[in-house]
Amino acid sequence: MWVLTILGLGALIGADFFIGRKPHDVSVKEAGIWTIVWIVLAALFGLGLLFFGNA
């Protein structure tokens, strides 16, 4: 489980650095969308811990 967690976090960090990271002025809409994306991913991680952590 730890290996999957580390690989998943590495993939997310890599995606954050390499997808759409051209220097530009960030709009409020774009910032809001990225905030929601990261919150949803964190919630999914928490649910994964809830379901798989008790096994």
mmCIF file of the N, C-alpha and C atoms, coordinates in Angstrom:
data_MODEL
# 
_entry.id   MODEL 
# 
loop_
_atom_site.group_PDB 
_atom_site.id 
_atom_site.type_symbol 
_atom_site.label_atom_id 
_atom_site.label_alt_id 
_atom_site.label_comp_id 
_atom_site.label_asym_id 
_atom_site.label_entity_id 
_atom_site.label_seq_id 
_atom_site.pdbx_PDB_ins_code 
_atom_site.Cartn_x 
_atom_site.Cartn_y 
_atom_site.Cartn_z 
_atom_site.occupancy 
_atom_site.B_iso_or_equiv 
_atom_site.pdbx_formal_charge 
_atom_site.auth_seq_id 
_atom_site.auth_comp_id 
_atom_site.auth_asym_id 
_atom_site.auth_atom_id 
_atom_site.pdbx_PDB_model_num 
ATOM 1   N N  . MET A 1 1  ? 0.807   -1.192 0.000   1.00 0.00 ? 1  MET A N  1 
ATOM 2   C CA . MET A 1 1  ? 0.000   0.000  0.000   1.00 0.00 ? 1  MET A CA 1 
ATOM 3   C C  . MET A 1 1  ? 0.857   1.266  0.000   1.00 0.00 ? 1  MET A C  1 
ATOM 4   N N  . TRP A 1 2  ? 1.975   1.204  0.737   1.00 0.00 ? 2  TRP A N  1 
ATOM 5   C CA . TRP A 1 2  ? 2.859   2.366  0.772   1.00 0.00 ? 2  TRP A CA 1 
ATOM 6   C C  . TRP A 1 2  ? 3.438   2.657  -0.601  1.00 0.00 ? 2  TRP A C  1 
ATOM 7   N N  . VAL A 1 3  ? 3.788   1.609  -1.333  1.00 0.00 ? 3  VAL A N  1 
ATOM 8   C CA . VAL A 1 3  ? 4.362   1.804  -2.665  1.00 0.00 ? 3  VAL A CA 1 
ATOM 9   C C  . VAL A 1 3  ? 3.350   2.492  -3.577  1.00 0.00 ? 3  VAL A C  1 
ATOM 10  N N  . LEU A 1 4  ? 2.099   2.043  -3.526  1.00 0.00 ? 4  LEU A N  1 
ATOM 11  C CA . LEU A 1 4  ? 1.054   2.674  -4.338  1.00 0.00 ? 4  LEU A CA 1 
ATOM 12  C C  . LEU A 1 4  ? 0.850   4.131  -3.943  1.00 0.00 ? 4  LEU A C  1 
ATOM 13  N N  . THR A 1 5  ? 0.887   4.408  -2.650  1.00 0.00 ? 5  THR A N  1 
ATOM 14  C CA . THR A 1 5  ? 0.721   5.779  -2.169  1.00 0.00 ? 5  THR A CA 1 
ATOM 15  C C  . THR A 1 5  ? 1.849   6.679  -2.677  1.00 0.00 ? 5  THR A C  1 
ATOM 16  N N  . ILE A 1 6  ? 3.081   6.203  -2.561  1.00 0.00 ? 6  ILE A N  1 
ATOM 17  C CA . ILE A 1 6  ? 4.228   6.999  -2.997  1.00 0.00 ? 6  ILE A CA 1 
ATOM 18  C C  . ILE A 1 6  ? 4.203   7.204  -4.506  1.00 0.00 ? 6  ILE A C  1 
ATOM 19  N N  . LEU A 1 7  ? 3.878   6.148  -5.267  1.00 0.00 ? 7  LEU A N  1 
ATOM 20  C CA . LEU A 1 7  ? 3.791   6.282  -6.723  1.00 0.00 ? 7  LEU A CA 1 
ATOM 21  C C  . LEU A 1 7  ? 2.675   7.248  -7.126  1.00 0.00 ? 7  LEU A C  1 
ATOM 22  N N  . GLY A 1 8  ? 1.536   7.162  -6.454  1.00 0.00 ? 8  GLY A N  1 
ATOM 23  C CA . GLY A 1 8  ? 0.422   8.059  -6.752  1.00 0.00 ? 8  GLY A CA 1 
ATOM 24  C C  . GLY A 1 8  ? 0.765   9.507  -6.459  1.00 0.00 ? 8  GLY A C  1 
ATOM 25  N N  . LEU A 1 9  ? 1.381   9.754  -5.320  1.00 0.00 ? 9  LEU A N  1 
ATOM 26  C CA . LEU A 1 9  ? 1.779   11.121 -4.979  1.00 0.00 ? 9  LEU A CA 1 
ATOM 27  C C  . LEU A 1 9  ? 2.838   11.648 -5.941  1.00 0.00 ? 9  LEU A C  1 
ATOM 28  N N  . GLY A 1 10 ? 3.768   10.778 -6.326  1.00 0.00 ? 10 GLY A N  1 
ATOM 29  C CA . GLY A 1 10 ? 4.780   11.181 -7.305  1.00 0.00 ? 10 GLY A CA 1 
ATOM 30  C C  . GLY A 1 10 ? 4.148   11.557 -8.636  1.00 0.00 ? 10 GLY A C  1 
ATOM 31  N N  . ALA A 1 11 ? 3.150   10.777 -9.060  1.00 0.00 ? 11 ALA A N  1 
ATOM 32  C CA . ALA A 1 11 ? 2.462   11.075 -10.315 1.00 0.00 ? 11 ALA A CA 1 
ATOM 33  C C  . ALA A 1 11 ? 1.708   12.400 -10.222 1.00 0.00 ? 11 ALA A C  1 
ATOM 34  N N  . LEU A 1 12 ? 1.058   12.651 -9.102  1.00 0.00 ? 12 LEU A N  1 
ATOM 35  C CA . LEU A 1 12 ? 0.327   13.906 -8.934  1.00 0.00 ? 12 LEU A CA 1 
ATOM 36  C C  . LEU A 1 12 ? 1.273   15.111 -8.922  1.00 0.00 ? 12 LEU A C  1 
ATOM 37  N N  . ILE A 1 13 ? 2.387   14.977 -8.230  1.00 0.00 ? 13 ILE A N  1 
ATOM 38  C CA . ILE A 1 13 ? 3.349   16.080 -8.191  1.00 0.00 ? 13 ILE A CA 1 
ATOM 39  C C  . ILE A 1 13 ? 3.934   16.316 -9.578  1.00 0.00 ? 13 ILE A C  1 
ATOM 40  N N  . GLY A 1 14 ? 4.270   15.226 -10.284 1.00 0.00 ? 14 GLY A N  1 
ATOM 41  C CA . GLY A 1 14 ? 4.783   15.358 -11.641 1.00 0.00 ? 14 GLY A CA 1 
ATOM 42  C C  . GLY A 1 14 ? 3.779   16.028 -12.559 1.00 0.00 ? 14 GLY A C  1 
ATOM 43  N N  . ALA A 1 15 ? 2.524   15.619 -12.453 1.00 0.00 ? 15 ALA A N  1 
ATOM 44  C CA . ALA A 1 15 ? 1.480   16.228 -13.274 1.00 0.00 ? 15 ALA A CA 1 
ATOM 45  C C  . ALA A 1 15 ? 1.322   17.712 -12.939 1.00 0.00 ? 15 ALA A C  1 
ATOM 46  N N  . ASP A 1 16 ? 1.419   18.045 -11.669 1.00 0.00 ? 16 ASP A N  1 
ATOM 47  C CA . ASP A 1 16 ? 1.279   19.437 -11.253 1.00 0.00 ? 16 ASP A CA 1 
ATOM 48  C C  . ASP A 1 16 ? 2.401   20.292 -11.843 1.00 0.00 ? 16 ASP A C  1 
ATOM 49  N N  . PHE A 1 17 ? 3.603   19.752 -11.903 1.00 0.00 ? 17 PHE A N  1 
ATOM 50  C CA . PHE A 1 17 ? 4.732   20.512 -12.427 1.00 0.00 ? 17 PHE A CA 1 
ATOM 51  C C  . PHE A 1 17 ? 4.746   20.596 -13.946 1.00 0.00 ? 17 PHE A C  1 
ATOM 52  N N  . PHE A 1 18 ? 4.293   19.549 -14.631 1.00 0.00 ? 18 PHE A N  1 
ATOM 53  C CA . PHE A 1 18 ? 4.515   19.475 -16.071 1.00 0.00 ? 18 PHE A CA 1 
ATOM 54  C C  . PHE A 1 18 ? 3.281   19.715 -16.930 1.00 0.00 ? 18 PHE A C  1 
ATOM 55  N N  . ILE A 1 19 ? 2.093   19.708 -16.370 1.00 0.00 ? 19 ILE A N  1 
ATOM 56  C CA . ILE A 1 19 ? 0.883   19.911 -17.168 1.00 0.00 ? 19 ILE A CA 1 
ATOM 57  C C  . ILE A 1 19 ? 0.438   21.363 -17.025 1.00 0.00 ? 19 ILE A C  1 
ATOM 58  N N  . GLY A 1 20 ? 0.437   22.065 -18.114 1.00 0.00 ? 20 GLY A N  1 
ATOM 59  C CA . GLY A 1 20 ? -0.099  23.418 -18.139 1.00 0.00 ? 20 GLY A CA 1 
ATOM 60  C C  . GLY A 1 20 ? 0.610   24.415 -17.262 1.00 0.00 ? 20 GLY A C  1 
ATOM 61  N N  . ARG A 1 21 ? 1.914   24.295 -17.131 1.00 0.00 ? 21 ARG A N  1 
ATOM 62  C CA . ARG A 1 21 ? 2.639   25.206 -16.245 1.00 0.00 ? 21 ARG A CA 1 
ATOM 63  C C  . ARG A 1 21 ? 3.430   26.254 -17.014 1.00 0.00 ? 21 ARG A C  1 
ATOM 64  N N  . LYS A 1 22 ? 2.797   26.886 -17.977 1.00 0.00 ? 22 LYS A N  1 
ATOM 65  C CA . LYS A 1 22 ? 3.438   27.985 -18.684 1.00 0.00 ? 22 LYS A CA 1 
ATOM 66  C C  . LYS A 1 22 ? 3.239   29.255 -17.854 1.00 0.00 ? 22 LYS A C  1 
ATOM 67  N N  . PRO A 1 23 ? 4.251   30.101 -17.777 1.00 0.00 ? 23 PRO A N  1 
ATOM 68  C CA . PRO A 1 23 ? 4.099   31.326 -17.004 1.00 0.00 ? 23 PRO A CA 1 
ATOM 69  C C  . PRO A 1 23 ? 2.957   32.192 -17.554 1.00 0.00 ? 23 PRO A C  1 
ATOM 70  N N  . HIS A 1 24 ? 2.003   32.495 -16.712 1.00 0.00 ? 24 HIS A N  1 
ATOM 71  C CA . HIS A 1 24 ? 0.883   33.347 -17.112 1.00 0.00 ? 24 HIS A CA 1 
ATOM 72  C C  . HIS A 1 24 ? 0.194   33.878 -15.862 1.00 0.00 ? 24 HIS A C  1 
ATOM 73  N N  . ASP A 1 25 ? -0.618  34.891 -16.058 1.00 0.00 ? 25 ASP A N  1 
ATOM 74  C CA . ASP A 1 25 ? -1.421  35.407 -14.951 1.00 0.00 ? 25 ASP A CA 1 
ATOM 75  C C  . ASP A 1 25 ? -2.565  34.434 -14.697 1.00 0.00 ? 25 ASP A C  1 
ATOM 76  N N  . VAL A 1 26 ? -2.668  33.983 -13.479 1.00 0.00 ? 26 VAL A N  1 
ATOM 77  C CA . VAL A 1 26 ? -3.696  33.006 -13.119 1.00 0.00 ? 26 VAL A CA 1 
ATOM 78  C C  . VAL A 1 26 ? -4.986  33.751 -12.797 1.00 0.00 ? 26 VAL A C  1 
ATOM 79  N N  . SER A 1 27 ? -6.065  33.343 -13.446 1.00 0.00 ? 27 SER A N  1 
ATOM 80  C CA . SER A 1 27 ? -7.361  33.963 -13.173 1.00 0.00 ? 27 SER A CA 1 
ATOM 81  C C  . SER A 1 27 ? -7.974  33.356 -11.910 1.00 0.00 ? 27 SER A C  1 
ATOM 82  N N  . VAL A 1 28 ? -8.957  34.036 -11.377 1.00 0.00 ? 28 VAL A N  1 
ATOM 83  C CA . VAL A 1 28 ? -9.660  33.534 -10.199 1.00 0.00 ? 28 VAL A CA 1 
ATOM 84  C C  . VAL A 1 28 ? -10.353 32.220 -10.543 1.00 0.00 ? 28 VAL A C  1 
ATOM 85  N N  . LYS A 1 29 ? -10.901 32.111 -11.753 1.00 0.00 ? 29 LYS A N  1 
ATOM 86  C CA . LYS A 1 29 ? -11.579 30.887 -12.175 1.00 0.00 ? 29 LYS A CA 1 
ATOM 87  C C  . LYS A 1 29 ? -10.600 29.712 -12.220 1.00 0.00 ? 29 LYS A C  1 
ATOM 88  N N  . GLU A 1 30 ? -9.444  29.930 -12.822 1.00 0.00 ? 30 GLU A N  1 
ATOM 89  C CA . GLU A 1 30 ? -8.448  28.862 -12.915 1.00 0.00 ? 30 GLU A CA 1 
ATOM 90  C C  . GLU A 1 30 ? -7.972  28.439 -11.524 1.00 0.00 ? 30 GLU A C  1 
ATOM 91  N N  . ALA A 1 31 ? -7.704  29.397 -10.660 1.00 0.00 ? 31 ALA A N  1 
ATOM 92  C CA . ALA A 1 31 ? -7.268  29.082 -9.301  1.00 0.00 ? 31 ALA A CA 1 
ATOM 93  C C  . ALA A 1 31 ? -8.343  28.306 -8.554  1.00 0.00 ? 31 ALA A C  1 
ATOM 94  N N  . GLY A 1 32 ? -9.597  28.687 -8.746  1.00 0.00 ? 32 GLY A N  1 
ATOM 95  C CA . GLY A 1 32 ? -10.697 27.974 -8.098  1.00 0.00 ? 32 GLY A CA 1 
ATOM 96  C C  . GLY A 1 32 ? -10.828 26.541 -8.585  1.00 0.00 ? 32 GLY A C  1 
ATOM 97  N N  . ILE A 1 33 ? -10.659 26.354 -9.883  1.00 0.00 ? 33 ILE A N  1 
ATOM 98  C CA . ILE A 1 33 ? -10.751 24.997 -10.444 1.00 0.00 ? 33 ILE A CA 1 
ATOM 99  C C  . ILE A 1 33 ? -9.636  24.118 -9.892  1.00 0.00 ? 33 ILE A C  1 
ATOM 100 N N  . TRP A 1 34 ? -8.399  24.632 -9.892  1.00 0.00 ? 34 TRP A N  1 
ATOM 101 C CA . TRP A 1 34 ? -7.284  23.834 -9.366  1.00 0.00 ? 34 TRP A CA 1 
ATOM 102 C C  . TRP A 1 34 ? -7.447  23.554 -7.877  1.00 0.00 ? 34 TRP A C  1 
ATOM 103 N N  . THR A 1 35 ? -7.994  24.510 -7.134  1.00 0.00 ? 35 THR A N  1 
ATOM 104 C CA . THR A 1 35 ? -8.238  24.286 -5.713  1.00 0.00 ? 35 THR A CA 1 
ATOM 105 C C  . THR A 1 35 ? -9.236  23.159 -5.516  1.00 0.00 ? 35 THR A C  1 
ATOM 106 N N  . ILE A 1 36 ? -10.313 23.162 -6.287  1.00 0.00 ? 36 ILE A N  1 
ATOM 107 C CA . ILE A 1 36 ? -11.320 22.107 -6.191  1.00 0.00 ? 36 ILE A CA 1 
ATOM 108 C C  . ILE A 1 36 ? -10.728 20.751 -6.569  1.00 0.00 ? 36 ILE A C  1 
ATOM 109 N N  . VAL A 1 37 ? -9.904  20.729 -7.619  1.00 0.00 ? 37 VAL A N  1 
ATOM 110 C CA . VAL A 1 37 ? -9.280  19.468 -8.044  1.00 0.00 ? 37 VAL A CA 1 
ATOM 111 C C  . VAL A 1 37 ? -8.435  18.885 -6.916  1.00 0.00 ? 37 VAL A C  1 
ATOM 112 N N  . TRP A 1 38 ? -7.605  19.705 -6.282  1.00 0.00 ? 38 TRP A N  1 
ATOM 113 C CA . TRP A 1 38 ? -6.745  19.187 -5.217  1.00 0.00 ? 38 TRP A CA 1 
ATOM 114 C C  . TRP A 1 38 ? -7.545  18.788 -3.979  1.00 0.00 ? 38 TRP A C  1 
ATOM 115 N N  . ILE A 1 39 ? -8.627  19.499 -3.678  1.00 0.00 ? 39 ILE A N  1 
ATOM 116 C CA . ILE A 1 39 ? -9.464  19.126 -2.539  1.00 0.00 ? 39 ILE A CA 1 
ATOM 117 C C  . ILE A 1 39 ? -10.153 17.785 -2.798  1.00 0.00 ? 39 ILE A C  1 
ATOM 118 N N  . VAL A 1 40 ? -10.655 17.594 -4.020  1.00 0.00 ? 40 VAL A N  1 
ATOM 119 C CA . VAL A 1 40 ? -11.299 16.321 -4.372  1.00 0.00 ? 40 VAL A CA 1 
ATOM 120 C C  . VAL A 1 40 ? -10.292 15.179 -4.289  1.00 0.00 ? 40 VAL A C  1 
ATOM 121 N N  . LEU A 1 41 ? -9.088  15.382 -4.798  1.00 0.00 ? 41 LEU A N  1 
ATOM 122 C CA . LEU A 1 41 ? -8.065  14.343 -4.720  1.00 0.00 ? 41 LEU A CA 1 
ATOM 123 C C  . LEU A 1 41 ? -7.711  14.017 -3.268  1.00 0.00 ? 41 LEU A C  1 
ATOM 124 N N  . ALA A 1 42 ? -7.622  15.024 -2.422  1.00 0.00 ? 42 ALA A N  1 
ATOM 125 C CA . ALA A 1 42 ? -7.345  14.794 -1.008  1.00 0.00 ? 42 ALA A CA 1 
ATOM 126 C C  . ALA A 1 42 ? -8.489  14.028 -0.346  1.00 0.00 ? 42 ALA A C  1 
ATOM 127 N N  . ALA A 1 43 ? -9.729  14.359 -0.696  1.00 0.00 ? 43 ALA A N  1 
ATOM 128 C CA . ALA A 1 43 ? -10.876 13.644 -0.138  1.00 0.00 ? 43 ALA A CA 1 
ATOM 129 C C  . ALA A 1 43 ? -10.887 12.183 -0.593  1.00 0.00 ? 43 ALA A C  1 
ATOM 130 N N  . LEU A 1 44 ? -10.557 11.943 -1.859  1.00 0.00 ? 44 LEU A N  1 
ATOM 131 C CA . LEU A 1 44 ? -10.479 10.566 -2.355  1.00 0.00 ? 44 LEU A CA 1 
ATOM 132 C C  . LEU A 1 44 ? -9.383  9.778  -1.643  1.00 0.00 ? 44 LEU A C  1 
ATOM 133 N N  . PHE A 1 45 ? -8.269  10.427 -1.376  1.00 0.00 ? 45 PHE A N  1 
ATOM 134 C CA . PHE A 1 45 ? -7.195  9.784  -0.620  1.00 0.00 ? 45 PHE A CA 1 
ATOM 135 C C  . PHE A 1 45 ? -7.678  9.432  0.790   1.00 0.00 ? 45 PHE A C  1 
ATOM 136 N N  . GLY A 1 46 ? -8.386  10.351 1.421   1.00 0.00 ? 46 GLY A N  1 
ATOM 137 C CA . GLY A 1 46 ? -8.934  10.090 2.750   1.00 0.00 ? 46 GLY A CA 1 
ATOM 138 C C  . GLY A 1 46 ? -9.919  8.937  2.754   1.00 0.00 ? 46 GLY A C  1 
ATOM 139 N N  . LEU A 1 47 ? -10.761 8.871  1.722   1.00 0.00 ? 47 LEU A N  1 
ATOM 140 C CA . LEU A 1 47 ? -11.697 7.743  1.616   1.00 0.00 ? 47 LEU A CA 1 
ATOM 141 C C  . LEU A 1 47 ? -10.946 6.430  1.407   1.00 0.00 ? 47 LEU A C  1 
ATOM 142 N N  . GLY A 1 48 ? -9.873  6.490  0.618   1.00 0.00 ? 48 GLY A N  1 
ATOM 143 C CA . GLY A 1 48 ? -9.052  5.291  0.429   1.00 0.00 ? 48 GLY A CA 1 
ATOM 144 C C  . GLY A 1 48 ? -8.452  4.822  1.738   1.00 0.00 ? 48 GLY A C  1 
ATOM 145 N N  . LEU A 1 49 ? -7.993  5.759  2.555   1.00 0.00 ? 49 LEU A N  1 
ATOM 146 C CA . LEU A 1 49 ? -7.478  5.388  3.875   1.00 0.00 ? 49 LEU A CA 1 
ATOM 147 C C  . LEU A 1 49 ? -8.562  4.785  4.748   1.00 0.00 ? 49 LEU A C  1 
ATOM 148 N N  . LEU A 1 50 ? -9.742  5.335  4.672   1.00 0.00 ? 50 LEU A N  1 
ATOM 149 C CA . LEU A 1 50 ? -10.859 4.827  5.465   1.00 0.00 ? 50 LEU A CA 1 
ATOM 150 C C  . LEU A 1 50 ? -11.191 3.388  5.091   1.00 0.00 ? 50 LEU A C  1 
ATOM 151 N N  . PHE A 1 51 ? -11.275 3.116  3.796   1.00 0.00 ? 51 PHE A N  1 
ATOM 152 C CA . PHE A 1 51 ? -11.678 1.792  3.339   1.00 0.00 ? 51 PHE A CA 1 
ATOM 153 C C  . PHE A 1 51 ? -10.553 0.771  3.405   1.00 0.00 ? 51 PHE A C  1 
ATOM 154 N N  . PHE A 1 52 ? -9.337  1.164  3.012   1.00 0.00 ? 52 PHE A N  1 
ATOM 155 C CA . PHE A 1 52 ? -8.248  0.211  2.931   1.00 0.00 ? 52 PHE A CA 1 
ATOM 156 C C  . PHE A 1 52 ? -7.361  0.201  4.175   1.00 0.00 ? 52 PHE A C  1 
ATOM 157 N N  . GLY A 1 53 ? -7.470  1.223  5.003   1.00 0.00 ? 53 GLY A N  1 
ATOM 158 C CA . GLY A 1 53 ? -6.653  1.290  6.206   1.00 0.00 ? 53 GLY A CA 1 
ATOM 159 C C  . GLY A 1 53 ? -7.101  0.333  7.285   1.00 0.00 ? 53 GLY A C  1 
ATOM 160 N N  . ASN A 1 54 ? -8.331  -0.072 7.245   1.00 0.00 ? 54 ASN A N  1 
ATOM 161 C CA . ASN A 1 54 ? -8.858  -1.002 8.256   1.00 0.00 ? 54 ASN A CA 1 
ATOM 162 C C  . ASN A 1 54 ? -8.646  -2.455 7.889   1.00 0.00 ? 54 ASN A C  1 
ATOM 163 N N  . ALA A 1 55 ? -8.073  -2.710 6.717   1.00 0.00 ? 55 ALA A N  1 
ATOM 164 C CA . ALA A 1 55 ? -7.920  -4.103 6.256   1.00 0.00 ? 55 ALA A CA 1 
ATOM 165 C C  . ALA A 1 55 ? -6.798  -4.795 6.962   1.00 0.00 ? 55 ALA A C  1 
# 
